[in-house]
Amino acid sequence: MTNEPILFAVTEDEAGLRLDTLVTAHLPGVSRNRVQKWIDAGRVRVDGQSRKARFSVSAGQQVEVLP
């Protein structure tokens, strides 16, 4: 995995998912535990803001992951 940011938008089908579940689904091969650590460290942002793992995403939001 590179250190370049990973960017994606939340789709209508993904709306309502927890942030950790959403990011894990977009990053095959990365464990949910690792994603939760990234979230806790502020390395996952939704619309430019750090959020908690249990944050419920909405369609159209932009997610940025800094692995």
N, C-alpha and C positions, 0 to 999 in steps of 0.2 A: 504494500500500500504506500502511495506517495504522500508527501506532506502538503500537497496542494489542497485547497479547500474543495469540498464537495458541495455542490449547490443543487437544490431541487425545489419544486413547488408542490404543495399539498394538493392532491386531486380531490374531486367530489367524493370518490369512493373511499378515500383515506380520511376524510373529515371525521372527527370524533375519536380518532385513535390517540393513545398516549404517545408522547414524544419519543420515549425510549423504544416502544414497539415499532413506530414508524421508521425511525432511523435504522433499526436492526433489519427491517424488511428491505430497505434500500441498500444495505451493505452486506450482501451474502458473505459468509465466512468470518464475520465479526460478531462476537458474542454480545448478548444483551448486557451482560455484566460489564464488559469493556465500554459499551455505549453509555451505560449509566455513569461510569467513572468519567468519561469525557463530558457528559452533561454536568456532573458535579463540579468539574474543573472549569466550566464556562466555555468549553470548546464546541458546544452546539448552541446555535442561536436561531431564534425564530423571529423573522422580521427585524434582525439586528439586536435582539435582546436575549440574554440568557434566560432560560426557563428551567423549571424542575422537570424531572423524568415523568412525573404524573400529569404534566400539562397536556390538555386536550387540544389538538390542533384543529384548525378550520381550513376549509378549501381556500386556495389562493395564497395562503401564507408561504413565505420563502424560508427555507431551512438551509442553514450553512453549517457544515461539519468541518472542523479543523482536526484531522486525525493526528 
